[in-house]
Amino acid sequence: MTTQSVTQKPGGDGSEPRIGVYVCHCGLNIAQSVNCPQVAATAADADGVVLSKDIPYACSEPGQHQIKQDILDNRLDRVVIASCSPRLHEPTFKQMVQSVGLNPYMMEMANLREQCSWVHMKDVDNATRKAETLVDMAIARVRHLQPLTGDTLPLTKRTLVIGGGIAGIQAALDLADSGYYVTLVEKQPSIGGVMAQLDKTFPTMDCSI
């Protein structure tokens, strides 16, 4: 049976940040080295945190559903997810919070797996203290985040290809076939690179150019 600790504060008037903190167990990847309930309980005392809980798998469908429901029920305007590397699941969590109307740039991640549990597997006490620090840093940052929007910039369909060897020639041809105006630059008097120095090519024995 999975146990879960939750610390929640009463709602305010909306003038202060309303931060939700989620400490992921990641199975045993994090939980075997970090006391996740303790990290969540410590985070609950930080300014602006109205909800703090540890969660078995934040990236799973049930985990995402729980976070989304908490955002709606507690009017969270910022979220901290302490789990694995942002390189792995940051797009997942951004899409998750955006799906319930929260700006995706109001979500911050703390890397408790690669930066903490995996490098302190034999030291639970210090790993837990480090995890608390990493989460506290993420809370401090998310507290000052501002909503952002993505811009779409016009594309000029013009490309510069440097190097007139076989690879450069092929790249220039492919880009031209895709509708790009291509400028091919080669420092030698002629293009073709090493291939141009060959007489015939195997197996057809055709001219190399």
Salt bridges, closest charged atoms under 4 A:
ASP54 OD2 - HIS25 NE2 2.66
ASP70 OD2 - LYS53 NZ 2.87
ASP77 OD1 - ARG78 NH1 3.24
GLU108 OE1 - ARG141 NH1 2.65
GLU114 OE2 - ARG113 NH2 2.79
ASP199 OD2 - LYS200 NZ 3.25
